[in-house]
Amino acid sequence: MAADDEDRPRKKVTHEIGQDLSLLSVGELAERIALLQGEIERLQAASASKQKSRSAADKFFKS
């Protein structure tokens, strides 16, 4: 199983939380901001979807 993992292409890490930002250009910083804003929107959508499902389940089981 470990050999299978080694054969898969690895995703390039585009940003690491807490990373030193001093060597990045203004353009690179803007790209990372856009990337992270997109990820925040994705997380918020997933959270809203899960909250909606939970609310529906709560209503069903309280009836």
ABEGO torsion letter per residue (X at the ends): XAAAAAABBBBBBABBBGBBAAABBAAAAAAAAAAAAAAAAAAAAAAAAAAAAAAAAAAAAAX
